[in-house]
């Protein structure tokens, strides 16, 4: 699943908010000077809390050094932020364990963050099966919230893989 996603990263889009519920993942990045950091990997088909899960930092111990560098909280301890992201958003990720969820986000970040070049937020979207990038249908502050937030200008970089 990840190897396919890594191979085809060609489209970054930030689009006008619209009344549309997505069926894709959105990797949301924020500009934390001097680098882009992960805000979250959000399944856009849900507003969160899909399964009853509890964050266990021991399950991602091997990822913590990278998480501390690229998935940082600006409002408290990093593990508290990661707990929120896993319990709200990761619980909706298709068939992913806690480790798979964080590893997937880190892998996608490492392969795509250089496509974000301006502004303070960047959305990079992927088909639900993570096999190819897709156009972000809207921008919101959380999954499943398309159409509820302010509209922003459309920004495209790259092109879909396969010449489409």
N, C-alpha and C positions, 0 to 999 in steps of 0.2 A: 504494500500500500504506500509506504513512504518513498520507496525508491522511484515509483512512478511519479509521485508528486514532485519529487526533486528534479526529475528530468524535464518537466514541461512547464516550468514557471515562465510564462511569457506575458501575462496580462495583469496589470494593476489598474484598478478603476475605483474612483470615488464618484458616486452619482447622486443626483437629486433624490431627496427623500420622497417616497411615494407610498401609497397604501398597498403594500405587497408583503406577504409573508414568505420569506426565503426558504429554499431547500438546499442550502449550501453552508459551508463553514466560512467564517470571516476571521482572519488573523488581523487583529487591531493593534497597531503600533503607535507609540507616542514619542515625540522628539524630546529626549531628556539630554540636554547639552552634555557632551558633544555627540551622543549616539542615539539611534532609535532603540527603543526598548519595547518589550511585549506588554500590552495591556491585557490581552486575552485571546484565546481561540474560542470563538463563539459559534455554536450551532444555531444558525438563523431560523430554524424551524420551531424553536421553542423559546419561551421567556425564562426558562431555567428550572432547577430543582426537579428533574425528571425521575431520578432514582434516589433512594435513601442511601447516601454514601457519607463516609466520614474521612476527612483528610488524615493521612498518616505519613508524616515527613520521612520516616524510616524507609518507606517504599520507594522514595525518590532520592535517597541519600547520595547516589552516584551522580545525580544531576544538579545537586545543590550548588556547587561552585559556578556552573554555567548559569543557573537560575539567578544567583546573586548578582551576576554581571548583566544579564539581559532581560530579566523579568523582575523588576524592582518596584517596590511600593513607594509612593510619595506621601503616604498617610499613615505609616506605622511599620511594624516589623514585616519583613518579606514573607515569613511563613504564615502570618495571618492573612495576607493578600492571596497567597497561593491556596490556602484553605478555602477562601471564598470562591476563587475561580474554579477549583475542583468541585466543590459541593454544589455551586449554582450552575456553572456552564459545563464542566467536565461530566457531570452526572447525565447530561443529555447527549454526549458524544457517543456515536454508534459503536457499541461493543468495545469500548476502550477501557483498559484498566487505568488506574491513577498514573502509573509510570508511562504507559503508552500515550496518554493525553499530554503530559508535560514533554515527553520526548518528541512527539509529533509537532507540538508548537515550537520547540527549540529548533528542530530540523527545518521546518518551513521558514522560520525566522532567518536562520543561517543562510538559506538559499535565496531569500527574497528581499531582505531589508535594504539592500543597496538600490532597489528600484524606487524607494521612497526618497524624494529629493527636496521637497519643499513643504512648508506648513508645519503644523504641530501634531497632526494626526494623519495616519495612512492606513487604508483598508486594503487588504489583499485577500481575494476570495477564491475558493476552491469548490469544485463540484462536491456533492455530499460524500461520494466514495473516495475523495482526495486523489483521483487519477488525473485531473487536469484543472487548470485555473478557469475561472468563470468571471463574468462581469459582476461586480457588486451591484446589487439592485437598489440599495439605499445606504445611507449612513445613519447610525443611531448610537446611543450610548450603551446599548445592550441587545442581546439576541431577541429576535421576534418583535422588535419595536419599530420596524420600518413604518414610516408615515407619521410617527408621533413626534419627530424631532424637526429642527429647522432644516431648510433646504440649503445645500451648499453647491458650489459650481462643479460641473463634471470635469474630471481629469483622467485621461487615459495615457498609459505608457505601454509600449510593447504591442503585441498582437497575439491572438489565441494560437496555440500550437496546432499544427496541421493546416495552416494557411487559410483558416476561416476568418 
